[in-house]
Amino acid sequence: MLRILDQEFLSTSEGHHTPVMLWGPPGVGKSQMVAQIATAHQAPVIDIRLSQMEPSDLRGIPFRVENRVEWAIPALLPDAERHRTWGILFLDEVTSAPPAVSVAAYQLILDRRMGEYQVPDHWAIFAAGNRQGDQGVTYTMPAPLADRFSHFELDTHLDDWVAWAYANEIDERIIAFLRFRPELLFDFDPAHNLVAFPSPRSWEFAHRGLRKFEDQPGLLRGTHRPVSDRRRVSSSMPSSTVWTRCPIRMPSWRAMRCLSPPRSTYSTR
């Protein structure tokens, strides 16, 4: 998927870019992928959460000039002078936007313009949102809006996550544990209203928790409640840290390290 996004970003210079829509459940890394592309190309990202917008936030505010009405262009939209001549316009939470806001975005996404405003030529347009069955606040994407995108649904793969984890210096104990229990990389069931669940995002939170509380393990362990289901965890903290008190029989730390190959064997796809 990163290679597709990379090519779509590069294609803006040749005029072949098509807006991309990323679908997926919460926590799989949709926003993270867009951020990685921006970092790789040293490009700015303008992140617009459409769920928090009103139609006028995109269209602008009308004002009178003599006998005509003109529109003040919103400062949040890409501008080659104020930002850069290349970048990424990221429309996040598209499926959570009210229909009136979705309609306002039609022209911006397909025609790269909004009234007199024009998206700079070398800016890519990416969007992301949850699916209707993901227990989020979602609306059905209108057919005219859906027709303006290339659509991709994201899934999780352990090898891809491990490569990312090593590149971002995620705690090796977490990596080793997930190689021992790969099914816990992502375990989300929308039929259950869970406070927390294992996902790539929550494992990153687990890494942060270990860094913060490693010298005070009592604080970390104290946030967990007993669980009856060994495969599913719900707690007041990101469930991915539960392995510190996992109710299954764990291998020794030495054995877990054997499950994790040396860093040099991984390369980013």
MARPATI-311450 format. One record per residue (C-alpha): x, y, z; residue number from 1; residue in three letters. Coordinates in nm, 2 decimals. Layout:
BEGIN
DRENKE  X  Y  Z  n  res
DRENKE  X  Y  Z  NUM  ala .
...
***
This chain:
BEGIN
DRENKE  X  Y  Z  n  res
DRENKE  0.00  0.00  0.00  1  met .
DRENKE  0.29  0.24  0.07  2  leu .
DRENKE  0.42  0.19  -0.28  3  arg .
DRENKE  0.08  0.28  -0.42  4  ile .
DRENKE  0.06  0.59  -0.21  5  leu .
DRENKE  0.41  0.68  -0.31  6  asp .
DRENKE  0.34  0.65  -0.68  7  gln .
DRENKE  0.02  0.85  -0.64  8  glu .
DRENKE  0.22  1.12  -0.47  9  phe .
DRENKE  0.48  1.12  -0.75  10  leu .
DRENKE  0.22  1.12  -1.02  11  ser .
DRENKE  0.11  1.47  -0.93  12  thr .
DRENKE  0.41  1.61  -1.12  13  ser .
DRENKE  0.29  1.44  -1.44  14  glu .
DRENKE  -0.08  1.51  -1.40  15  gly .
DRENKE  -0.18  1.15  -1.35  16  his .
DRENKE  -0.28  1.17  -0.99  17  his .
DRENKE  -0.61  1.02  -0.87  18  thr .
DRENKE  -0.75  1.09  -0.52  19  pro .
DRENKE  -0.71  0.78  -0.30  20  val .
DRENKE  -0.96  0.66  -0.03  21  met .
DRENKE  -0.82  0.44  0.24  22  leu .
DRENKE  -1.08  0.22  0.42  23  trp .
DRENKE  -1.02  0.02  0.73  24  gly .
DRENKE  -1.11  -0.04  1.10  25  pro .
DRENKE  -0.97  0.19  1.37  26  pro .
DRENKE  -0.61  0.15  1.46  27  gly .
DRENKE  -0.47  -0.02  1.15  28  val .
DRENKE  -0.25  0.28  1.05  29  gly .
DRENKE  -0.43  0.47  0.78  30  lys .
DRENKE  -0.31  0.81  0.90  31  ser .
DRENKE  0.03  0.67  0.98  32  gln .
DRENKE  0.08  0.56  0.61  33  met .
DRENKE  0.00  0.91  0.49  34  val .
DRENKE  0.25  1.05  0.74  35  ala .
DRENKE  0.52  0.81  0.62  36  gln .
DRENKE  0.48  0.92  0.26  37  ile .
DRENKE  0.50  1.29  0.36  38  ala .
DRENKE  0.81  1.22  0.57  39  thr .
DRENKE  0.98  1.03  0.29  40  ala .
DRENKE  0.93  1.32  0.05  41  his .
DRENKE  0.97  1.60  0.30  42  gln .
DRENKE  0.63  1.72  0.21  43  ala .
DRENKE  0.39  1.91  0.43  44  pro .
DRENKE  0.06  1.75  0.52  45  val .
DRENKE  -0.26  1.95  0.56  46  ile .
DRENKE  -0.49  1.73  0.77  47  asp .
DRENKE  -0.85  1.82  0.75  48  ile .
DRENKE  -1.10  1.63  0.97  49  arg .
DRENKE  -1.41  1.65  0.76  50  leu .
DRENKE  -1.62  1.53  1.06  51  ser .
DRENKE  -1.54  1.86  1.23  52  gln .
DRENKE  -1.62  2.08  0.93  53  met .
DRENKE  -1.92  2.27  0.81  54  glu .
DRENKE  -1.98  2.34  0.44  55  pro .
DRENKE  -1.87  2.70  0.48  56  ser .
DRENKE  -1.54  2.59  0.63  57  asp .
DRENKE  -1.45  2.45  0.29  58  leu .
DRENKE  -1.63  2.69  0.06  59  arg .
DRENKE  -1.53  3.00  0.25  60  gly .
DRENKE  -1.71  3.31  0.36  61  ile .
DRENKE  -1.88  3.55  0.11  62  pro .
DRENKE  -1.82  3.92  0.13  63  phe .
DRENKE  -1.93  4.21  -0.08  64  arg .
DRENKE  -1.70  4.39  -0.32  65  val .
DRENKE  -1.88  4.69  -0.48  66  glu .
DRENKE  -2.17  4.53  -0.67  67  asn .
DRENKE  -2.06  4.17  -0.65  68  arg .
DRENKE  -1.99  3.89  -0.40  69  val .
DRENKE  -1.66  3.73  -0.36  70  glu .
DRENKE  -1.54  3.44  -0.14  71  trp .
DRENKE  -1.27  3.45  0.12  72  ala .
DRENKE  -1.06  3.13  0.07  73  ile .
DRENKE  -1.02  2.93  0.39  74  pro .
DRENKE  -0.66  2.95  0.51  75  ala .
DRENKE  -0.66  2.58  0.59  76  leu .
DRENKE  -0.65  2.48  0.22  77  leu .
DRENKE  -0.32  2.43  0.05  78  pro .
DRENKE  -0.15  2.74  -0.09  79  asp .
DRENKE  0.18  2.72  -0.29  80  ala .
DRENKE  0.30  3.05  -0.13  81  glu .
DRENKE  0.21  2.99  0.23  82  arg .
DRENKE  0.29  2.62  0.23  83  his .
DRENKE  0.49  2.46  -0.05  84  arg .
DRENKE  0.45  2.39  -0.42  85  thr .
DRENKE  0.41  2.02  -0.33  86  trp .
DRENKE  0.24  1.84  -0.05  87  gly .
DRENKE  -0.05  1.62  0.07  88  ile .
DRENKE  -0.41  1.73  0.13  89  leu .
DRENKE  -0.53  1.46  0.37  90  phe .
DRENKE  -0.91  1.44  0.42  91  leu .
DRENKE  -0.95  1.23  0.73  92  asp .
DRENKE  -1.27  1.09  0.88  93  glu .
DRENKE  -1.45  1.13  0.54  94  val .
DRENKE  -1.71  0.87  0.63  95  thr .
DRENKE  -1.79  1.06  0.95  96  ser .
DRENKE  -1.86  1.38  0.77  97  ala .
DRENKE  -2.23  1.49  0.75  98  pro .
DRENKE  -2.38  1.47  0.40  99  pro .
DRENKE  -2.38  1.85  0.35  100  ala .
DRENKE  -2.00  1.86  0.41  101  val .
DRENKE  -1.95  1.56  0.17  102  ser .
DRENKE  -2.13  1.75  -0.10  103  val .
DRENKE  -1.91  2.05  -0.04  104  ala .
DRENKE  -1.61  1.83  -0.09  105  ala .
DRENKE  -1.72  1.69  -0.43  106  tyr .
DRENKE  -1.56  1.96  -0.65  107  gln .
DRENKE  -1.25  1.99  -0.43  108  leu .
DRENKE  -1.17  1.62  -0.46  109  ile .
DRENKE  -1.25  1.56  -0.83  110  leu .
DRENKE  -1.18  1.90  -1.00  111  asp .
DRENKE  -0.92  2.01  -0.74  112  arg .
DRENKE  -1.09  2.34  -0.70  113  arg .
DRENKE  -1.36  2.50  -0.49  114  met .
DRENKE  -1.52  2.80  -0.66  115  gly .
DRENKE  -1.23  3.03  -0.75  116  glu .
DRENKE  -0.98  2.83  -0.54  117  tyr .
DRENKE  -0.75  2.59  -0.71  118  gln .
DRENKE  -0.55  2.31  -0.54  119  val .
DRENKE  -0.18  2.35  -0.64  120  pro .
DRENKE  -0.08  2.12  -0.92  121  asp .
DRENKE  0.18  1.91  -0.72  122  his .
DRENKE  -0.05  1.84  -0.42  123  trp .
DRENKE  -0.18  1.48  -0.38  124  ala .
DRENKE  -0.53  1.42  -0.23  125  ile .
DRENKE  -0.56  1.13  0.01  126  phe .
DRENKE  -0.86  1.05  0.23  127  ala .
DRENKE  -0.94  0.79  0.50  128  ala .
DRENKE  -1.23  0.66  0.70  129  gly .
DRENKE  -1.38  0.38  0.89  130  asn .
DRENKE  -1.63  0.13  0.74  131  arg .
DRENKE  -1.99  0.13  0.84  132  gln .
DRENKE  -1.96  -0.18  1.05  133  gly .
DRENKE  -1.67  -0.06  1.26  134  asp .
DRENKE  -1.89  0.10  1.54  135  gln .
DRENKE  -1.77  0.45  1.45  136  gly .
DRENKE  -1.99  0.75  1.37  137  val .
DRENKE  -2.02  0.69  1.00  138  thr .
DRENKE  -2.25  0.79  0.71  139  tyr .
DRENKE  -2.29  0.60  0.38  140  thr .
DRENKE  -2.05  0.75  0.13  141  met .
DRENKE  -2.26  0.91  -0.15  142  pro .
DRENKE  -2.21  0.75  -0.48  143  ala .
DRENKE  -2.10  1.07  -0.65  144  pro .
DRENKE  -1.83  1.11  -0.39  145  leu .
DRENKE  -1.72  0.74  -0.40  146  ala .
DRENKE  -1.68  0.77  -0.78  147  asp .
DRENKE  -1.42  1.04  -0.73  148  arg .
DRENKE  -1.17  0.81  -0.56  149  phe .
DRENKE  -0.95  0.50  -0.61  150  ser .
DRENKE  -1.05  0.28  -0.32  151  his .
DRENKE  -0.83  0.05  -0.10  152  phe .
DRENKE  -0.91  -0.15  0.21  153  glu .
DRENKE  -0.63  -0.19  0.46  154  leu .
DRENKE  -0.55  -0.51  0.64  155  asp .
DRENKE  -0.28  -0.59  0.90  156  thr .
DRENKE  0.02  -0.82  0.83  157  his .
DRENKE  0.27  -0.91  1.10  158  leu .
DRENKE  0.59  -0.89  0.88  159  asp .
DRENKE  0.50  -0.54  0.76  160  asp .
DRENKE  0.43  -0.43  1.12  161  trp .
DRENKE  0.76  -0.59  1.25  162  val .
DRENKE  0.95  -0.40  0.98  163  ala .
DRENKE  0.79  -0.08  1.08  164  trp .
DRENKE  0.84  -0.16  1.45  165  ala .
DRENKE  1.22  -0.21  1.41  166  tyr .
DRENKE  1.24  0.11  1.20  167  ala .
DRENKE  1.07  0.31  1.48  168  asn .
DRENKE  1.25  0.14  1.77  169  glu .
DRENKE  0.95  -0.03  1.92  170  ile .
DRENKE  1.04  -0.22  2.23  171  asp .
DRENKE  1.17  -0.57  2.13  172  glu .
DRENKE  0.97  -0.74  2.40  173  arg .
DRENKE  0.65  -0.63  2.22  174  ile .
DRENKE  0.78  -0.75  1.89  175  ile .
DRENKE  0.88  -1.09  2.03  176  ala .
DRENKE  0.55  -1.13  2.20  177  phe .
DRENKE  0.36  -1.06  1.88  178  leu .
DRENKE  0.57  -1.31  1.69  179  arg .
DRENKE  0.47  -1.56  1.96  180  phe .
DRENKE  0.10  -1.45  1.94  181  arg .
DRENKE  0.06  -1.30  1.59  182  pro .
DRENKE  -0.32  -1.32  1.61  183  glu .
DRENKE  -0.31  -1.04  1.87  184  leu .
DRENKE  -0.16  -0.79  1.64  185  leu .
DRENKE  -0.51  -0.69  1.55  186  phe .
DRENKE  -0.82  -0.84  1.72  187  asp .
DRENKE  -1.12  -0.62  1.67  188  phe .
DRENKE  -1.48  -0.75  1.67  189  asp .
DRENKE  -1.73  -0.47  1.60  190  pro .
DRENKE  -2.01  -0.69  1.75  191  ala .
DRENKE  -1.86  -0.62  2.09  192  his .
DRENKE  -1.85  -0.27  2.24  193  asn .
DRENKE  -1.49  -0.29  2.37  194  leu .
DRENKE  -1.32  -0.01  2.55  195  val .
DRENKE  -0.99  -0.12  2.40  196  ala .
DRENKE  -0.86  -0.39  2.17  197  phe .
DRENKE  -0.53  -0.50  2.03  198  pro .
DRENKE  -0.43  -0.30  1.71  199  ser .
DRENKE  -0.11  -0.17  1.56  200  pro .
DRENKE  -0.19  0.17  1.72  201  arg .
DRENKE  -0.25  0.03  2.06  202  ser .
DRENKE  0.07  -0.17  2.05  203  trp .
DRENKE  0.25  0.16  1.99  204  glu .
DRENKE  0.07  0.29  2.30  205  phe .
DRENKE  0.20  -0.01  2.48  206  ala .
DRENKE  0.55  0.07  2.38  207  his .
DRENKE  0.50  0.42  2.52  208  arg .
DRENKE  0.36  0.28  2.84  209  gly .
DRENKE  0.67  0.06  2.88  210  leu .
DRENKE  0.90  0.35  2.83  211  arg .
DRENKE  0.71  0.57  3.08  212  lys .
DRENKE  0.65  0.31  3.35  213  phe .
DRENKE  0.94  0.06  3.31  214  glu .
DRENKE  1.10  0.17  3.63  215  asp .
DRENKE  0.76  0.15  3.81  216  gln .
DRENKE  0.60  -0.17  3.69  217  pro .
DRENKE  0.34  -0.15  3.96  218  gly .
DRENKE  0.18  0.15  3.80  219  leu .
DRENKE  0.16  -0.03  3.47  220  leu .
DRENKE  0.02  -0.36  3.61  221  arg .
DRENKE  -0.23  -0.17  3.83  222  gly .
DRENKE  -0.42  -0.05  3.52  223  thr .
DRENKE  -0.54  -0.40  3.42  224  his .
DRENKE  -0.84  -0.59  3.53  225  arg .
DRENKE  -0.87  -0.97  3.52  226  pro .
DRENKE  -1.00  -1.11  3.19  227  val .
DRENKE  -1.19  -1.44  3.14  228  ser .
DRENKE  -1.13  -1.46  2.76  229  asp .
DRENKE  -0.77  -1.53  2.69  230  arg .
DRENKE  -0.79  -1.41  2.33  231  arg .
DRENKE  -0.98  -1.08  2.40  232  arg .
DRENKE  -0.89  -0.81  2.64  233  val .
DRENKE  -1.08  -0.51  2.77  234  ser .
DRENKE  -0.92  -0.27  3.02  235  ser .
DRENKE  -0.91  0.09  3.11  236  ser .
DRENKE  -0.57  0.13  2.93  237  met .
DRENKE  -0.48  0.02  2.58  238  pro .
DRENKE  -0.54  -0.35  2.58  239  ser .
DRENKE  -0.22  -0.42  2.40  240  ser .
DRENKE  -0.02  -0.38  2.72  241  thr .
DRENKE  -0.20  -0.67  2.87  242  val .
DRENKE  0.08  -0.91  2.78  243  trp .
DRENKE  0.26  -0.79  3.10  244  thr .
DRENKE  -0.01  -0.99  3.29  245  arg .
DRENKE  -0.12  -1.23  3.02  246  cys .
DRENKE  -0.33  -1.51  3.17  247  pro .
DRENKE  -0.17  -1.77  2.94  248  ile .
DRENKE  0.15  -1.96  3.00  249  arg .
DRENKE  0.42  -1.75  2.84  250  met .
DRENKE  0.76  -1.88  2.72  251  pro .
DRENKE  1.07  -1.75  2.88  252  ser .
DRENKE  1.22  -1.42  2.77  253  trp .
DRENKE  1.52  -1.61  2.62  254  arg .
DRENKE  1.28  -1.83  2.41  255  ala .
DRENKE  1.08  -1.52  2.30  256  met .
DRENKE  1.40  -1.35  2.17  257  arg .
DRENKE  1.46  -1.66  1.96  258  cys .
DRENKE  1.13  -1.60  1.78  259  leu .
DRENKE  1.25  -1.26  1.67  260  ser .
DRENKE  1.52  -1.26  1.39  261  pro .
DRENKE  1.80  -1.00  1.39  262  pro .
DRENKE  1.71  -0.65  1.27  263  arg .
DRENKE  1.92  -0.68  0.96  264  ser .
DRENKE  1.69  -0.94  0.82  265  thr .
DRENKE  1.40  -0.69  0.78  266  tyr .
DRENKE  1.35  -0.43  0.51  267  ser .
DRENKE  1.06  -0.20  0.45  268  thr .
DRENKE  0.84  -0.31  0.17  269  arg .
***
